[in-house]
Amino acid sequence: MKEIKLRFSDVSIGEMKKVMTAYVNALVRQGFLHMTKKGNYEVASNHVPLQTVDEAFKRDAFLFH
């Protein structure tokens, strides 16, 4: 476990939590993380690496829609 200190100015803690939660949820959807129990996540060991450029394009298109 590591502690992370974030620096921000005109952003509320609530807004920061929303952004962080959205980012973690995106990592879960992409298969990079999985939830072990509420609020705890582990790196997914079964994430399949990309094999082709087409797979990379499809993944990236999904991320930015």
N, C-alpha and C positions, 0 to 999 in steps of 0.2 A: 504494500500500500504506500502510495506517495501522495503528498499534499501538493496541490497546485494553487498558486496565488495568481489571480487575474487582476489586471489593471484596466479600469474603465472609468470614464468620466460622467457623461450625461446619460447613463443607462441604468435603469433600476435593476435591482436584484431579480425581480419578477421577470423582467424582459430577458435578462441573461439566462435565467432558468429555462424559459421557453425555447431559446435558441439552442442551448445545450441539449435539451430533451429532444428537439427535432433532429439534431445531428446524430445523437445516439440511436434514435428510432430508424434513421436512414441507414446507419451501419448494420442494424439488426435486419432490416429488409433486404440489404445486399448480401447478407450471410457472413459478414465479418465478425459479428458478435452474436451471442445468444444469452438470454436471461436465465440465470440460475435460480434466483428468487427475486421478489420485488425489489428493484433498485440495484441488484447486483448482476454484473455481466461478465462473461468470459470471452476470450477470443475463440472463435469457432475454428476448430482444427480440421474440419471437413470442407473448408471452402475450396472449391475447385478452381485452380488457376486458369487464366485465359489461354486458349490454344491458338486462336487466330485473330487477325485484325478485325474481322467482321464481328466476332464476339465482343471485342473491346468497344467497337462503335455502338453496338446494341446496348451494352451496359452503360456507356456514357450517355447515350440518348435517354435512357431511363432515368439516370441521375438528374438530368437537367430539364425534365418536364414537370 
